[in-house]
Amino acid sequence: NAEGDDRPTFQPVPDAAPPAVSAMLAGGRVSTNQLTLPVTVTARDDLSGIAEMALSADGTTYTDWRPFDTNTEWTFQPADGLRTIWVKVKNGVGVESISATASVTIDTVAPSVTALDPAPGSTVSGLRPRLSVTFDEPIDPASWNELGLVVQSASGTLIVGAYAYDPTRRTGSFIPSEPLQA
């Protein structure tokens, strides 16, 4: 134990380095048919933390600064095509980041079926035929592989089977797991 005056000294460290930011639209999907999309913002600042963020649809006109949130939404104006969002953040002392961008293709026009195999009204050999549907544009494989084609028995029971999607041919296929009834 010692007696005396202890005088702490503080030296402020300026935080002049801009924070780092990145953004992701629509959960990282390359395309969607929605206009309102989730935006995931990741930002880092080693000294002052992240305080605020602003978003833009054109890289020039930004929203007002608002509290930083890693998960937000953005609604694009109606139109199909490649869309981009710009995001910038400020750290706790007001230093602004360089804008980050994220892009997604908005496609609100449903794909059309261009071919069915076997063709309607045709006869197949075997009780586990491969059923194929070809589209005029690429589709999201998940939309095919999760009941993209519903096959039912005459009583309405769902027929289970194996789904596959070939993106180069834009073709989804289905093979029943069990033999169908003739």
LINWO-V790932 format. One record per backbone hydrogen bond with DSSP energy under -1.0 kcal/mol. CO is the residue of the C=O (numbers start at 1). NH is the residue of the N-H. Records with the same first field share a line. If there is no record, write none. Layout:
CO = NH + NH
This chain:
20 = 44
22 = 42
24 = 40
25 = 28
26 = 29
30 = 105
32 = 107
35 = 76
37 = 74
38 = 26
39 = 72
40 = 24
42 = 22
44 = 20
49 = 92
51 = 68
52 = 90
53 = 66
54 = 88
55 = 63
56 = 86
66 = 53
70 = 41
72 = 39
74 = 37
81 = 106
83 = 104
85 = 102
86 = 56
87 = 100
88 = 54
89 = 97
90 = 51 + 52
91 = 94
95 = 91
100 = 87
102 = 85
104 = 83
105 = 32
106 = 81
112 = 136
115 = 134
117 = 132
119 = 122
127 = 180
131 = 174
132 = 117
133 = 172
134 = 114 + 115
140 = 143
141 = 145
142 = 146
144 = 148
151 = 159
153 = 156
157 = 153
160 = 177
162 = 175
164 = 173
166 = 170 + 171
170 = 135
171 = 166
172 = 133
173 = 164
174 = 131
175 = 162
